[in-house]
Amino acid sequence: MRVFVSHGSHDTWIARQMARCIGECGADTFIDAYDIKTGDRWEDILITAIDRATELAVLLTPFSRNRAWVWMEIGAALRGGKRITPFFFGMTMRDLEKHGTVWPLSATQARGLNDFDTYLAELRGRIADAQ
């Protein structure tokens, strides 16, 4: 199981905490802050990482909701048939609806960041089922 953690650069600290918790569940993670090094061609690395991921955990905040790369990562995960779990912090699905950007996630069970523990419990179950 490999989880790609998508986020805007303003939310890196929160995304790192998410990746740490996901890793403690036994999943491999990809997060740009740890997995892209100085001088790397980050566009290529992101596409490869999404292709290799089984899931995308995307942190949506007022800072990230308009970030093109966050939506590119969501689109790539959708195209690849990946499980996508949006986590909202400081906003809701309704806020995305107001800006007309909700359609890629409209059929997806989203969570508030306060429900991240529920996701982790479900992730542990998926990891156990895969073994």
Backbone atoms as SQL, in Angstrom:
CREATE TABLE atoms (id INTEGER PRIMARY KEY, chain TEXT, resi INTEGER, resn TEXT, atom TEXT, x REAL, y REAL, z REAL);
INSERT INTO atoms VALUES
  (1, 'A', 1, 'MET', 'N', 0.851, -1.164, 0.000),
  (2, 'A', 1, 'MET', 'CA', 0.000, 0.000, 0.000),
  (3, 'A', 1, 'MET', 'C', 0.900, 1.231, 0.000),
  (4, 'A', 2, 'ARG', 'N', 0.624, 2.163, -0.910),
  (5, 'A', 2, 'ARG', 'CA', 1.407, 3.399, -0.997),
  (6, 'A', 2, 'ARG', 'C', 0.445, 4.580, -1.117),
  (7, 'A', 3, 'VAL', 'N', 0.583, 5.548, -0.223),
  (8, 'A', 3, 'VAL', 'CA', -0.308, 6.703, -0.184),
  (9, 'A', 3, 'VAL', 'C', 0.461, 7.955, -0.592),
  (10, 'A', 4, 'PHE', 'N', -0.047, 8.618, -1.609),
  (11, 'A', 4, 'PHE', 'CA', 0.489, 9.893, -2.066),
  (12, 'A', 4, 'PHE', 'C', -0.238, 10.982, -1.286),
  (13, 'A', 5, 'VAL', 'N', 0.508, 11.844, -0.596),
  (14, 'A', 5, 'VAL', 'CA', -0.090, 12.924, 0.191),
  (15, 'A', 5, 'VAL', 'C', 0.019, 14.209, -0.626),
  (16, 'A', 6, 'SER', 'N', -1.127, 14.679, -1.090),
  (17, 'A', 6, 'SER', 'CA', -1.203, 15.879, -1.916),
  (18, 'A', 6, 'SER', 'C', -1.573, 17.073, -1.041),
  (19, 'A', 7, 'HIS', 'N', -0.915, 18.205, -1.297),
  (20, 'A', 7, 'HIS', 'CA', -1.152, 19.407, -0.488),
  (21, 'A', 7, 'HIS', 'C', -0.543, 20.613, -1.178),
  (22, 'A', 8, 'GLY', 'N', -0.942, 21.785, -0.754),
  (23, 'A', 8, 'GLY', 'CA', -0.298, 23.011, -1.208),
  (24, 'A', 8, 'GLY', 'C', 0.907, 23.305, -0.329),
  (25, 'A', 9, 'SER', 'N', 1.837, 24.065, -0.846),
  (26, 'A', 9, 'SER', 'CA', 3.081, 24.311, -0.113),
  (27, 'A', 9, 'SER', 'C', 2.873, 25.027, 1.220),
  (28, 'A', 10, 'HIS', 'N', 1.830, 25.817, 1.349),
  (29, 'A', 10, 'HIS', 'CA', 1.548, 26.490, 2.625),
  (30, 'A', 10, 'HIS', 'C', 1.167, 25.496, 3.725),
  (31, 'A', 11, 'ASP', 'N', 0.769, 24.303, 3.328),
  (32, 'A', 11, 'ASP', 'CA', 0.263, 23.303, 4.279),
  (33, 'A', 11, 'ASP', 'C', 1.246, 22.162, 4.508),
  (34, 'A', 12, 'THR', 'N', 2.508, 22.386, 4.228),
  (35, 'A', 12, 'THR', 'CA', 3.502, 21.316, 4.309),
  (36, 'A', 12, 'THR', 'C', 3.600, 20.708, 5.703),
  (37, 'A', 13, 'TRP', 'N', 3.567, 21.509, 6.744),
  (38, 'A', 13, 'TRP', 'CA', 3.707, 20.963, 8.094),
  (39, 'A', 13, 'TRP', 'C', 2.580, 19.975, 8.400),
  (40, 'A', 14, 'ILE', 'N', 1.357, 20.351, 8.079),
  (41, 'A', 14, 'ILE', 'CA', 0.222, 19.449, 8.327),
  (42, 'A', 14, 'ILE', 'C', 0.372, 18.186, 7.483),
  (43, 'A', 15, 'ALA', 'N', 0.741, 18.347, 6.222),
  (44, 'A', 15, 'ALA', 'CA', 0.904, 17.193, 5.333),
  (45, 'A', 15, 'ALA', 'C', 1.987, 16.248, 5.845),
  (46, 'A', 16, 'ARG', 'N', 3.056, 16.791, 6.402),
  (47, 'A', 16, 'ARG', 'CA', 4.102, 15.934, 6.974),
  (48, 'A', 16, 'ARG', 'C', 3.562, 15.114, 8.144),
  (49, 'A', 17, 'GLN', 'N', 2.730, 15.719, 8.964),
  (50, 'A', 17, 'GLN', 'CA', 2.140, 14.984, 10.093),
  (51, 'A', 17, 'GLN', 'C', 1.218, 13.876, 9.576),
  (52, 'A', 18, 'MET', 'N', 0.459, 14.187, 8.527),
  (53, 'A', 18, 'MET', 'CA', -0.402, 13.171, 7.920),
  (54, 'A', 18, 'MET', 'C', 0.447, 12.006, 7.408),
  (55, 'A', 19, 'ALA', 'N', 1.530, 12.323, 6.686),
  (56, 'A', 19, 'ALA', 'CA', 2.395, 11.276, 6.129),
  (57, 'A', 19, 'ALA', 'C', 3.016, 10.435, 7.244),
  (58, 'A', 20, 'ARG', 'N', 3.416, 11.073, 8.323),
  (59, 'A', 20, 'ARG', 'CA', 3.997, 10.333, 9.455),
  (60, 'A', 20, 'ARG', 'C', 2.981, 9.347, 10.020),
  (61, 'A', 21, 'CYS', 'N', 1.755, 9.796, 10.234),
  (62, 'A', 21, 'CYS', 'CA', 0.707, 8.916, 10.781),
  (63, 'A', 21, 'CYS', 'C', 0.371, 7.783, 9.818),
  (64, 'A', 22, 'ILE', 'N', 0.321, 8.084, 8.536),
  (65, 'A', 22, 'ILE', 'CA', 0.057, 7.055, 7.524),
  (66, 'A', 22, 'ILE', 'C', 1.173, 6.015, 7.546),
  (67, 'A', 23, 'GLY', 'N', 2.408, 6.467, 7.638),
  (68, 'A', 23, 'GLY', 'CA', 3.542, 5.550, 7.713),
  (69, 'A', 23, 'GLY', 'C', 3.489, 4.674, 8.953),
  (70, 'A', 24, 'GLU', 'N', 3.041, 5.243, 10.071),
  (71, 'A', 24, 'GLU', 'CA', 2.918, 4.454, 11.302),
  (72, 'A', 24, 'GLU', 'C', 1.869, 3.357, 11.180),
  (73, 'A', 25, 'CYS', 'N', 0.957, 3.497, 10.224),
  (74, 'A', 25, 'CYS', 'CA', -0.046, 2.451, 9.967),
  (75, 'A', 25, 'CYS', 'C', 0.530, 1.302, 9.145),
  (76, 'A', 26, 'GLY', 'N', 1.706, 1.495, 8.583),
  (77, 'A', 26, 'GLY', 'CA', 2.333, 0.446, 7.793),
  (78, 'A', 26, 'GLY', 'C', 2.319, 0.695, 6.298),
  (79, 'A', 27, 'ALA', 'N', 1.817, 1.841, 5.871),
  (80, 'A', 27, 'ALA', 'CA', 1.803, 2.158, 4.441),
  (81, 'A', 27, 'ALA', 'C', 3.064, 2.938, 4.081),
  (82, 'A', 28, 'ASP', 'N', 3.509, 2.772, 2.857),
  (83, 'A', 28, 'ASP', 'CA', 4.550, 3.640, 2.318),
  (84, 'A', 28, 'ASP', 'C', 3.876, 4.955, 1.951),
  (85, 'A', 29, 'THR', 'N', 4.620, 6.036, 2.017),
  (86, 'A', 29, 'THR', 'CA', 4.051, 7.328, 1.647),
  (87, 'A', 29, 'THR', 'C', 4.929, 8.012, 0.621),
  (88, 'A', 30, 'PHE', 'N', 4.300, 8.901, -0.113),
  (89, 'A', 30, 'PHE', 'CA', 5.026, 9.841, -0.948),
  (90, 'A', 30, 'PHE', 'C', 4.560, 11.227, -0.538),
  (91, 'A', 31, 'ILE', 'N', 5.511, 12.071, -0.197),
  (92, 'A', 31, 'ILE', 'CA', 5.239, 13.478, 0.058),
  (93, 'A', 31, 'ILE', 'C', 6.427, 14.254, -0.488),
  (94, 'A', 32, 'ASP', 'N', 6.136, 15.289, -1.240),
  (95, 'A', 32, 'ASP', 'CA', 7.206, 16.009, -1.920),
  (96, 'A', 32, 'ASP', 'C', 8.285, 16.511, -0.973),
  (97, 'A', 33, 'ALA', 'N', 7.908, 16.943, 0.215),
  (98, 'A', 33, 'ALA', 'CA', 8.876, 17.499, 1.165),
  (99, 'A', 33, 'ALA', 'C', 9.977, 16.506, 1.521),
  (100, 'A', 34, 'TYR', 'N', 9.676, 15.219, 1.474),
  (101, 'A', 34, 'TYR', 'CA', 10.667, 14.186, 1.803),
  (102, 'A', 34, 'TYR', 'C', 11.235, 13.489, 0.573),
  (103, 'A', 35, 'ASP', 'N', 10.449, 13.399, -0.474),
  (104, 'A', 35, 'ASP', 'CA', 10.800, 12.526, -1.594),
  (105, 'A', 35, 'ASP', 'C', 11.311, 13.224, -2.847),
  (106, 'A', 36, 'ILE', 'N', 11.336, 14.543, -2.838),
  (107, 'A', 36, 'ILE', 'CA', 11.915, 15.290, -3.956),
  (108, 'A', 36, 'ILE', 'C', 13.117, 16.051, -3.418),
  (109, 'A', 37, 'LYS', 'N', 14.243, 15.837, -4.042),
  (110, 'A', 37, 'LYS', 'CA', 15.508, 16.427, -3.595),
  (111, 'A', 37, 'LYS', 'C', 15.897, 17.601, -4.495),
  (112, 'A', 38, 'THR', 'N', 16.767, 18.435, -4.009),
  (113, 'A', 38, 'THR', 'CA', 17.267, 19.576, -4.764),
  (114, 'A', 38, 'THR', 'C', 17.820, 19.106, -6.108),
  (115, 'A', 39, 'GLY', 'N', 17.351, 19.747, -7.169),
  (116, 'A', 39, 'GLY', 'CA', 17.817, 19.411, -8.514),
  (117, 'A', 39, 'GLY', 'C', 16.989, 18.360, -9.221),
  (118, 'A', 40, 'ASP', 'N', 16.095, 17.685, -8.502),
  (119, 'A', 40, 'ASP', 'CA', 15.229, 16.680, -9.138),
  (120, 'A', 40, 'ASP', 'C', 14.249, 17.351, -10.092),
  (121, 'A', 41, 'ARG', 'N', 13.871, 16.631, -11.128),
  (122, 'A', 41, 'ARG', 'CA', 12.805, 17.087, -12.027),
  (123, 'A', 41, 'ARG', 'C', 11.486, 16.689, -11.382),
  (124, 'A', 42, 'TRP', 'N', 10.965, 17.575, -10.590),
  (125, 'A', 42, 'TRP', 'CA', 9.825, 17.243, -9.737),
  (126, 'A', 42, 'TRP', 'C', 8.571, 16.875, -10.506),
  (127, 'A', 43, 'GLU', 'N', 8.376, 17.421, -11.704),
  (128, 'A', 43, 'GLU', 'CA', 7.177, 17.060, -12.465),
  (129, 'A', 43, 'GLU', 'C', 7.153, 15.562, -12.772),
  (130, 'A', 44, 'ASP', 'N', 8.300, 15.053, -13.222),
  (131, 'A', 44, 'ASP', 'CA', 8.403, 13.634, -13.555),
  (132, 'A', 44, 'ASP', 'C', 8.236, 12.764, -12.318),
  (133, 'A', 45, 'ILE', 'N', 8.827, 13.194, -11.221),
  (134, 'A', 45, 'ILE', 'CA', 8.741, 12.434, -9.972),
  (135, 'A', 45, 'ILE', 'C', 7.298, 12.366, -9.481),
  (136, 'A', 46, 'LEU', 'N', 6.569, 13.485, -9.557),
  (137, 'A', 46, 'LEU', 'CA', 5.170, 13.489, -9.110),
  (138, 'A', 46, 'LEU', 'C', 4.314, 12.531, -9.934),
  (139, 'A', 47, 'ILE', 'N', 4.469, 12.572, -11.242),
  (140, 'A', 47, 'ILE', 'CA', 3.669, 11.690, -12.108),
  (141, 'A', 47, 'ILE', 'C', 3.982, 10.221, -11.809),
  (142, 'A', 48, 'THR', 'N', 5.251, 9.883, -11.689),
  (143, 'A', 48, 'THR', 'CA', 5.641, 8.507, -11.373),
  (144, 'A', 48, 'THR', 'C', 5.093, 8.091, -10.012),
  (145, 'A', 49, 'ALA', 'N', 5.173, 8.984, -9.032),
  (146, 'A', 49, 'ALA', 'CA', 4.695, 8.662, -7.685),
  (147, 'A', 49, 'ALA', 'C', 3.186, 8.429, -7.656),
  (148, 'A', 50, 'ILE', 'N', 2.445, 9.207, -8.402),
  (149, 'A', 50, 'ILE', 'CA', 0.992, 8.998, -8.465),
  (150, 'A', 50, 'ILE', 'C', 0.693, 7.663, -9.145),
  (151, 'A', 51, 'ASP', 'N', 1.419, 7.360, -10.200),
  (152, 'A', 51, 'ASP', 'CA', 1.221, 6.078, -10.881),
  (153, 'A', 51, 'ASP', 'C', 1.469, 4.901, -9.945),
  (154, 'A', 52, 'ARG', 'N', 2.457, 5.016, -9.077),
  (155, 'A', 52, 'ARG', 'CA', 2.821, 3.925, -8.163),
  (156, 'A', 52, 'ARG', 'C', 1.945, 3.861, -6.917),
  (157, 'A', 53, 'ALA', 'N', 1.254, 4.939, -6.628),
  (158, 'A', 53, 'ALA', 'CA', 0.425, 4.995, -5.411),
  (159, 'A', 53, 'ALA', 'C', -0.831, 4.154, -5.577),
  (160, 'A', 54, 'THR', 'N', -1.324, 3.657, -4.454),
  (161, 'A', 54, 'THR', 'CA', -2.623, 2.994, -4.442),
  (162, 'A', 54, 'THR', 'C', -3.720, 3.948, -4.002),
  (163, 'A', 55, 'GLU', 'N', -3.315, 5.005, -3.285),
  (164, 'A', 55, 'GLU', 'CA', -4.284, 5.971, -2.765),
  (165, 'A', 55, 'GLU', 'C', -3.700, 7.374, -2.823),
  (166, 'A', 56, 'LEU', 'N', -4.615, 8.348, -2.844),
  (167, 'A', 56, 'LEU', 'CA', -4.251, 9.751, -2.736),
  (168, 'A', 56, 'LEU', 'C', -4.989, 10.320, -1.537),
  (169, 'A', 57, 'ALA', 'N', -4.252, 10.860, -0.592),
  (170, 'A', 57, 'ALA', 'CA', -4.834, 11.616, 0.522),
  (171, 'A', 57, 'ALA', 'C', -4.551, 13.073, 0.212),
  (172, 'A', 58, 'VAL', 'N', -5.596, 13.858, -0.004),
  (173, 'A', 58, 'VAL', 'CA', -5.399, 15.246, -0.426),
  (174, 'A', 58, 'VAL', 'C', -5.907, 16.202, 0.649),
  (175, 'A', 59, 'LEU', 'N', -5.047, 17.110, 1.063),
  (176, 'A', 59, 'LEU', 'CA', -5.369, 18.109, 2.068),
  (177, 'A', 59, 'LEU', 'C', -5.867, 19.360, 1.350),
  (178, 'A', 60, 'LEU', 'N', -7.132, 19.688, 1.580),
  (179, 'A', 60, 'LEU', 'CA', -7.730, 20.862, 0.939),
  (180, 'A', 60, 'LEU', 'C', -7.979, 21.933, 1.992),
  (181, 'A', 61, 'THR', 'N', -7.345, 23.057, 1.782),
  (182, 'A', 61, 'THR', 'CA', -7.429, 24.196, 2.690),
  (183, 'A', 61, 'THR', 'C', -7.693, 25.444, 1.850),
  (184, 'A', 62, 'PRO', 'N', -7.972, 26.572, 2.492),
  (185, 'A', 62, 'PRO', 'CA', -8.107, 27.814, 1.706),
  (186, 'A', 62, 'PRO', 'C', -6.853, 28.127, 0.894),
  (187, 'A', 63, 'PHE', 'N', -5.695, 27.649, 1.332),
  (188, 'A', 63, 'PHE', 'CA', -4.457, 27.883, 0.597),
  (189, 'A', 63, 'PHE', 'C', -4.318, 26.953, -0.599),
  (190, 'A', 64, 'SER', 'N', -4.747, 25.722, -0.470),
  (191, 'A', 64, 'SER', 'CA', -4.484, 24.733, -1.525),
  (192, 'A', 64, 'SER', 'C', -5.603, 24.603, -2.543),
  (193, 'A', 65, 'ARG', 'N', -6.783, 25.083, -2.232),
  (194, 'A', 65, 'ARG', 'CA', -7.923, 24.823, -3.126),
  (195, 'A', 65, 'ARG', 'C', -7.747, 25.360, -4.529),
  (196, 'A', 66, 'ASN', 'N', -6.918, 26.371, -4.717),
  (197, 'A', 66, 'ASN', 'CA', -6.708, 26.935, -6.046),
  (198, 'A', 66, 'ASN', 'C', -5.333, 26.595, -6.626),
  (199, 'A', 67, 'ARG', 'N', -4.630, 25.672, -6.013),
  (200, 'A', 67, 'ARG', 'CA', -3.300, 25.292, -6.491),
  (201, 'A', 67, 'ARG', 'C', -3.434, 24.301, -7.648),
  (202, 'A', 68, 'ALA', 'N', -2.889, 24.673, -8.789),
  (203, 'A', 68, 'ALA', 'CA', -3.028, 23.855, -9.998),
  (204, 'A', 68, 'ALA', 'C', -2.476, 22.445, -9.808),
  (205, 'A', 69, 'TRP', 'N', -1.343, 22.308, -9.119),
  (206, 'A', 69, 'TRP', 'CA', -0.742, 20.983, -8.977),
  (207, 'A', 69, 'TRP', 'C', -1.579, 20.071, -8.094),
  (208, 'A', 70, 'VAL', 'N', -2.267, 20.604, -7.109),
  (209, 'A', 70, 'VAL', 'CA', -3.160, 19.777, -6.284),
  (210, 'A', 70, 'VAL', 'C', -4.246, 19.180, -7.174),
  (211, 'A', 71, 'TRP', 'N', -4.835, 19.986, -8.052),
  (212, 'A', 71, 'TRP', 'CA', -5.899, 19.490, -8.931),
  (213, 'A', 71, 'TRP', 'C', -5.347, 18.573, -10.013),
  (214, 'A', 72, 'MET', 'N', -4.107, 18.801, -10.463),
  (215, 'A', 72, 'MET', 'CA', -3.483, 17.884, -11.409),
  (216, 'A', 72, 'MET', 'C', -3.295, 16.517, -10.756),
  (217, 'A', 73, 'GLU', 'N', -2.849, 16.516, -9.494),
  (218, 'A', 73, 'GLU', 'CA', -2.659, 15.252, -8.776),
  (219, 'A', 73, 'GLU', 'C', -3.986, 14.529, -8.576),
  (220, 'A', 74, 'ILE', 'N', -5.037, 15.270, -8.268),
  (221, 'A', 74, 'ILE', 'CA', -6.367, 14.668, -8.138),
  (222, 'A', 74, 'ILE', 'C', -6.794, 14.074, -9.477),
  (223, 'A', 75, 'GLY', 'N', -6.605, 14.822, -10.550),
  (224, 'A', 75, 'GLY', 'CA', -6.978, 14.336, -11.882),
  (225, 'A', 75, 'GLY', 'C', -6.201, 13.086, -12.281),
  (226, 'A', 76, 'ALA', 'N', -4.908, 13.079, -12.006),
  (227, 'A', 76, 'ALA', 'CA', -4.083, 11.912, -12.338),
  (228, 'A', 76, 'ALA', 'C', -4.526, 10.693, -11.532),
  (229, 'A', 77, 'ALA', 'N', -4.865, 10.902, -10.264),
  (230, 'A', 77, 'ALA', 'CA', -5.337, 9.795, -9.435),
  (231, 'A', 77, 'ALA', 'C', -6.688, 9.283, -9.925),
  (232, 'A', 78, 'LEU', 'N', -7.574, 10.187, -10.305),
  (233, 'A', 78, 'LEU', 'CA', -8.866, 9.772, -10.874),
  (234, 'A', 78, 'LEU', 'C', -8.657, 8.956, -12.140),
  (235, 'A', 79, 'ARG', 'N', -7.807, 9.458, -13.009),
  (236, 'A', 79, 'ARG', 'CA', -7.532, 8.771, -14.280),
  (237, 'A', 79, 'ARG', 'C', -6.940, 7.386, -14.037),
  (238, 'A', 80, 'GLY', 'N', -6.137, 7.259, -12.986),
  (239, 'A', 80, 'GLY', 'CA', -5.515, 5.981, -12.665),
  (240, 'A', 80, 'GLY', 'C', -6.388, 5.069, -11.812),
  (241, 'A', 81, 'GLY', 'N', -7.610, 5.488, -11.513),
  (242, 'A', 81, 'GLY', 'CA', -8.516, 4.652, -10.729),
  (243, 'A', 81, 'GLY', 'C', -8.103, 4.504, -9.269),
  (244, 'A', 82, 'LYS', 'N', -7.383, 5.487, -8.739),
  (245, 'A', 82, 'LYS', 'CA', -6.910, 5.418, -7.353),
  (246, 'A', 82, 'LYS', 'C', -8.018, 5.821, -6.373),
  (247, 'A', 83, 'ARG', 'N', -7.934, 5.300, -5.172),
  (248, 'A', 83, 'ARG', 'CA', -8.797, 5.768, -4.082),
  (249, 'A', 83, 'ARG', 'C', -8.332, 7.179, -3.735),
  (250, 'A', 84, 'ILE', 'N', -9.277, 8.100, -3.637),
  (251, 'A', 84, 'ILE', 'CA', -8.962, 9.490, -3.288),
  (252, 'A', 84, 'ILE', 'C', -9.756, 9.851, -2.042),
  (253, 'A', 85, 'THR', 'N', -9.040, 10.333, -1.021),
  (254, 'A', 85, 'THR', 'CA', -9.711, 10.788, 0.183),
  (255, 'A', 85, 'THR', 'C', -9.330, 12.247, 0.415),
  (256, 'A', 86, 'PRO', 'N', -10.310, 13.158, 0.235),
  (257, 'A', 86, 'PRO', 'CA', -10.053, 14.558, 0.530),
  (258, 'A', 86, 'PRO', 'C', -10.221, 14.825, 2.030),
  (259, 'A', 87, 'PHE', 'N', -9.323, 15.633, 2.567),
  (260, 'A', 87, 'PHE', 'CA', -9.404, 16.078, 3.953),
  (261, 'A', 87, 'PHE', 'C', -9.492, 17.598, 3.943),
  (262, 'A', 88, 'PHE', 'N', -10.552, 18.109, 4.545),
  (263, 'A', 88, 'PHE', 'CA', -10.769, 19.552, 4.580),
  (264, 'A', 88, 'PHE', 'C', -10.284, 20.135, 5.898),
  (265, 'A', 89, 'PHE', 'N', -9.620, 21.270, 5.792),
  (266, 'A', 89, 'PHE', 'CA', -9.171, 22.008, 6.972),
  (267, 'A', 89, 'PHE', 'C', -9.366, 23.496, 6.687),
  (268, 'A', 90, 'GLY', 'N', -10.222, 24.130, 7.471),
  (269, 'A', 90, 'GLY', 'CA', -10.495, 25.549, 7.270),
  (270, 'A', 90, 'GLY', 'C', -11.461, 25.828, 6.142),
  (271, 'A', 91, 'MET', 'N', -12.082, 24.795, 5.626),
  (272, 'A', 91, 'MET', 'CA', -13.077, 24.923, 4.563),
  (273, 'A', 91, 'MET', 'C', -13.870, 23.623, 4.477),
  (274, 'A', 92, 'THR', 'N', -14.875, 23.600, 3.626),
  (275, 'A', 92, 'THR', 'CA', -15.729, 22.425, 3.462),
  (276, 'A', 92, 'THR', 'C', -15.938, 22.138, 1.973),
  (277, 'A', 93, 'MET', 'N', -16.598, 21.038, 1.703),
  (278, 'A', 93, 'MET', 'CA', -16.958, 20.700, 0.322),
  (279, 'A', 93, 'MET', 'C', -17.833, 21.815, -0.269),
  (280, 'A', 94, 'ARG', 'N', -18.655, 22.400, 0.561),
  (281, 'A', 94, 'ARG', 'CA', -19.531, 23.494, 0.116),
  (282, 'A', 94, 'ARG', 'C', -18.711, 24.680, -0.418),
  (283, 'A', 95, 'ASP', 'N', -17.579, 24.947, 0.201),
  (284, 'A', 95, 'ASP', 'CA', -16.707, 26.022, -0.282),
  (285, 'A', 95, 'ASP', 'C', -16.191, 25.725, -1.682),
  (286, 'A', 96, 'LEU', 'N', -15.895, 24.463, -1.959),
  (287, 'A', 96, 'LEU', 'CA', -15.471, 24.094, -3.317),
  (288, 'A', 96, 'LEU', 'C', -16.622, 24.259, -4.297),
  (289, 'A', 97, 'GLU', 'N', -17.815, 23.895, -3.858),
  (290, 'A', 97, 'GLU', 'CA', -18.992, 24.041, -4.721),
  (291, 'A', 97, 'GLU', 'C', -19.188, 25.496, -5.142),
  (292, 'A', 98, 'LYS', 'N', -18.960, 26.412, -4.223),
  (293, 'A', 98, 'LYS', 'CA', -19.120, 27.846, -4.520),
  (294, 'A', 98, 'LYS', 'C', -18.161, 28.301, -5.609),
  (295, 'A', 99, 'HIS', 'N', -17.004, 27.662, -5.701),
  (296, 'A', 99, 'HIS', 'CA', -16.006, 28.040, -6.694),
  (297, 'A', 99, 'HIS', 'C', -16.055, 27.160, -7.945),
  (298, 'A', 100, 'GLY', 'N', -16.993, 26.214, -7.976),
  (299, 'A', 100, 'GLY', 'CA', -17.172, 25.368, -9.148),
  (300, 'A', 100, 'GLY', 'C', -16.090, 24.332, -9.356),
  (301, 'A', 101, 'THR', 'N', -15.335, 23.996, -8.308),
  (302, 'A', 101, 'THR', 'CA', -14.239, 23.046, -8.476),
  (303, 'A', 101, 'THR', 'C', -14.493, 21.712, -7.796),
  (304, 'A', 102, 'VAL', 'N', -15.714, 21.446, -7.409),
  (305, 'A', 102, 'VAL', 'CA', -15.988, 20.247, -6.626),
  (306, 'A', 102, 'VAL', 'C', -16.189, 18.991, -7.472),
  (307, 'A', 103, 'TRP', 'N', -16.512, 19.118, -8.738),
  (308, 'A', 103, 'TRP', 'CA', -16.937, 17.947, -9.513),
  (309, 'A', 103, 'TRP', 'C', -15.982, 16.763, -9.454),
  (310, 'A', 104, 'PRO', 'N', -14.649, 16.921, -9.464),
  (311, 'A', 104, 'PRO', 'CA', -13.824, 15.714, -9.407),
  (312, 'A', 104, 'PRO', 'C', -13.970, 14.937, -8.099),
  (313, 'A', 105, 'LEU', 'N', -14.469, 15.590, -7.076),
  (314, 'A', 105, 'LEU', 'CA', -14.571, 14.962, -5.760),
  (315, 'A', 105, 'LEU', 'C', -16.009, 14.743, -5.319),
  (316, 'A', 106, 'SER', 'N', -16.966, 15.080, -6.155),
  (317, 'A', 106, 'SER', 'CA', -18.367, 15.069, -5.732),
  (318, 'A', 106, 'SER', 'C', -18.880, 13.685, -5.326),
  (319, 'A', 107, 'ALA', 'N', -18.322, 12.629, -5.867),
  (320, 'A', 107, 'ALA', 'CA', -18.773, 11.276, -5.526),
  (321, 'A', 107, 'ALA', 'C', -17.850, 10.605, -4.511),
  (322, 'A', 108, 'THR', 'N', -17.008, 11.389, -3.866),
  (323, 'A', 108, 'THR', 'CA', -16.004, 10.849, -2.959),
  (324, 'A', 108, 'THR', 'C', -16.367, 11.146, -1.513),
  (325, 'A', 109, 'GLN', 'N', -16.211, 10.150, -0.648),
  (326, 'A', 109, 'GLN', 'CA', -16.422, 10.368, 0.787),
  (327, 'A', 109, 'GLN', 'C', -15.283, 11.223, 1.312),
  (328, 'A', 110, 'ALA', 'N', -15.576, 12.445, 1.654),
  (329, 'A', 110, 'ALA', 'CA', -14.570, 13.369, 2.185),
  (330, 'A', 110, 'ALA', 'C', -14.618, 13.352, 3.704),
  (331, 'A', 111, 'ARG', 'N', -13.563, 13.858, 4.309),
  (332, 'A', 111, 'ARG', 'CA', -13.470, 13.945, 5.764),
  (333, 'A', 111, 'ARG', 'C', -12.908, 15.304, 6.147),
  (334, 'A', 112, 'GLY', 'N', -13.307, 15.762, 7.315),
  (335, 'A', 112, 'GLY', 'CA', -12.628, 16.895, 7.910),
  (336, 'A', 112, 'GLY', 'C', -11.326, 16.382, 8.504),
  (337, 'A', 113, 'LEU', 'N', -10.360, 17.255, 8.638),
  (338, 'A', 113, 'LEU', 'CA', -9.081, 16.820, 9.198),
  (339, 'A', 113, 'LEU', 'C', -9.258, 16.277, 10.606),
  (340, 'A', 114, 'ASN', 'N', -10.281, 16.722, 11.322),
  (341, 'A', 114, 'ASN', 'CA', -10.553, 16.199, 12.664),
  (342, 'A', 114, 'ASN', 'C', -10.957, 14.728, 12.645),
  (343, 'A', 115, 'ASP', 'N', -11.323, 14.208, 11.473),
  (344, 'A', 115, 'ASP', 'CA', -11.683, 12.788, 11.323),
  (345, 'A', 115, 'ASP', 'C', -10.547, 11.961, 10.721),
  (346, 'A', 116, 'PHE', 'N', -9.341, 12.481, 10.761),
  (347, 'A', 116, 'PHE', 'CA', -8.202, 11.767, 10.176),
  (348, 'A', 116, 'PHE', 'C', -7.987, 10.415, 10.845),
  (349, 'A', 117, 'ASP', 'N', -8.270, 10.302, 12.133),
  (350, 'A', 117, 'ASP', 'CA', -8.134, 9.021, 12.838),
  (351, 'A', 117, 'ASP', 'C', -9.036, 7.951, 12.239),
  (352, 'A', 118, 'THR', 'N', -10.229, 8.342, 11.789),
  (353, 'A', 118, 'THR', 'CA', -11.131, 7.380, 11.141),
  (354, 'A', 118, 'THR', 'C', -10.493, 6.841, 9.872),
  (355, 'A', 119, 'TYR', 'N', -9.907, 7.729, 9.080),
  (356, 'A', 119, 'TYR', 'CA', -9.202, 7.305, 7.871),
  (357, 'A', 119, 'TYR', 'C', -8.069, 6.343, 8.209),
  (358, 'A', 120, 'LEU', 'N', -7.300, 6.666, 9.241),
  (359, 'A', 120, 'LEU', 'CA', -6.170, 5.806, 9.616),
  (360, 'A', 120, 'LEU', 'C', -6.643, 4.410, 10.014),
  (361, 'A', 121, 'ALA', 'N', -7.745, 4.323, 10.736),
  (362, 'A', 121, 'ALA', 'CA', -8.294, 3.016, 11.114),
  (363, 'A', 121, 'ALA', 'C', -8.728, 2.246, 9.867),
  (364, 'A', 122, 'GLU', 'N', -9.368, 2.933, 8.936),
  (365, 'A', 122, 'GLU', 'CA', -9.782, 2.279, 7.689),
  (366, 'A', 122, 'GLU', 'C', -8.563, 1.848, 6.871),
  (367, 'A', 123, 'LEU', 'N', -7.537, 2.686, 6.848),
  (368, 'A', 123, 'LEU', 'CA', -6.302, 2.358, 6.129),
  (369, 'A', 123, 'LEU', 'C', -5.659, 1.112, 6.723),
  (370, 'A', 124, 'ARG', 'N', -5.596, 1.022, 8.045),
  (371, 'A', 124, 'ARG', 'CA', -5.047, -0.181, 8.688),
  (372, 'A', 124, 'ARG', 'C', -5.814, -1.420, 8.236),
  (373, 'A', 125, 'GLY', 'N', -7.135, -1.299, 8.135),
  (374, 'A', 125, 'GLY', 'CA', -7.950, -2.421, 7.660),
  (375, 'A', 125, 'GLY', 'C', -7.622, -2.802, 6.224),
  (376, 'A', 126, 'ARG', 'N', -7.434, -1.821, 5.347),
  (377, 'A', 126, 'ARG', 'CA', -7.076, -2.111, 3.944),
  (378, 'A', 126, 'ARG', 'C', -5.697, -2.757, 3.861),
  (379, 'A', 127, 'ILE', 'N', -4.781, -2.315, 4.698),
  (380, 'A', 127, 'ILE', 'CA', -3.444, -2.896, 4.710),
  (381, 'A', 127, 'ILE', 'C', -3.523, -4.360, 5.181),
  (382, 'A', 128, 'ALA', 'N', -4.298, -4.617, 6.221),
  (383, 'A', 128, 'ALA', 'CA', -4.456, -5.984, 6.731),
  (384, 'A', 128, 'ALA', 'C', -5.105, -6.882, 5.675),
  (385, 'A', 129, 'ASP', 'N', -6.103, -6.348, 4.979),
  (386, 'A', 129, 'ASP', 'CA', -6.790, -7.135, 3.932),
  (387, 'A', 129, 'ASP', 'C', -5.855, -7.459, 2.771),
  (388, 'A', 130, 'ALA', 'N', -4.915, -6.574, 2.497),
  (389, 'A', 130, 'ALA', 'CA', -4.000, -6.773, 1.374),
  (390, 'A', 130, 'ALA', 'C', -2.912, -7.793, 1.664),
  (391, 'A', 131, 'GLN', 'N', -2.703, -8.107, 2.947),
  (392, 'A', 131, 'GLN', 'CA', -1.622, -9.033, 3.302),
  (393, 'A', 131, 'GLN', 'C', -2.062, -10.461, 3.286);
